[in-house]
């Protein structure tokens, strides 16, 4: 049981390049999330997916696209990277059973530097 | 979604009890309160969750007054390893409600524990 895994761990891009951040979870969770965290700041929600086949915008979706490939995988794509997208990106998955303890897990993060 | 307000930072010393208060004046009936902990270079980790009154686990206690407009995370006898950022989140507990799948993190409270 690996939990939430993210690839790559670190990436350097030039302005205008594209890339896809991969996320996978093996806990059979329905909901998955992408956040970004800038230095010294809290996490900001980019996109989320309530279930396989659905995605919705979060607080800061501009410049990003997502794909919920299947229940396990949720990818984040930067079509044309900008220096303002330099950040640490966290993927998370979550399930909640009504009236019981929530379980949400975060991946280790992807550090992205856009030059 | 209910907005949360926390102190930006707190300082404490080893062995002391630390109480971090979160205000959520617009909390809704279906909302529950969850706290996360984040160490540098890691994703947030779930600490505790509650709906009303008091919840205790092996890590912390969560106190929620009757009006539920605030909550207090209590960390007993902190150590240096409790130095982290603590986030308070308020979210819907019913999976098919509109607000359920959004998890919005605020800036959090930076706790520094000193020797």
Interface residues (C-beta under 8 A of the other chain):
Chain A: X4 X30 X31 X33 X35 X41 X42 X43 X44 X45 X48 X50 X56 X58 X59 X90 X92 X94 X96 X98 X99 X101 X102 X103 X104 X105 X106 X107 X108 X109
Chain B: X32 X34 X41 X42 X43 X44 X45 X46 X49 X85 X87 X93 X94 X95 X100 X101 X102 X103 X104 X105 X106 X107 X108
